[in-house]
Amino acid sequence: MSTTSARSRSPEERLAILKKAHAVLAGSGRDLQLKQSRNAAILRKAHAIVGQAREQKRLRRCAKLAALKAIAAVREAYKNINASSTSDIDRKCWRERQALVEAELMKIAKLGSR
């Protein structure tokens, strides 16, 4: 047996090795078992991919919801700050800061919509 690892082989070499192994198994009458095991592996991989996609969608929805809740909390907090502020200059500064914070949170909410 060769000392080179499977990762160091080219795709063509790996394909040739697989074809040779399949031919040996087919010659011994185990080709049906080989097909079944290959189909089972493909099905497991497909289920894993679907599960990962669902989890990513769930996490995006959670991020969007958290961002929207944070936007509501920021608006309430800045409303209270502006109500307690006596200077128009302070209010203007707080509104500018509020706009920055809300813009960043909206970016997160939009990322959750993808």
C-alpha positions, 0 to 999 in steps of 0.5 A: 500500500502506498504511503501517500495520503489521500489528500496529497493525491490528485482528483484524477488519482482518487477517481482512478482508485475509486473506479478500481475499488468499485470494479473489484466489488462489482466483480465479487457480486457486491455492487448492489451493496455498494450502491446502497451504501453510496445512496445512504451516504448521499442521503445522510449528507443531503439531510445534513445540508438541509439541517444546516440550511434550516439552522442558518435561516433560524439564526438569521431570523433570531438576529433580525428579531433581536435587532428589531427589538433593539431598535425599539429599545433604542428609540424609547431610550433616546426619546427619554433622553431627548425629553429630559434634555434642556438644550437644543444642541444636546438634542441634536447630538442625541438625534445624530447618535440615535440615527447612527445606532439605528442605522447599524441595527437596521443593517443587522435586521436586513442581513437577517432577511436574506 
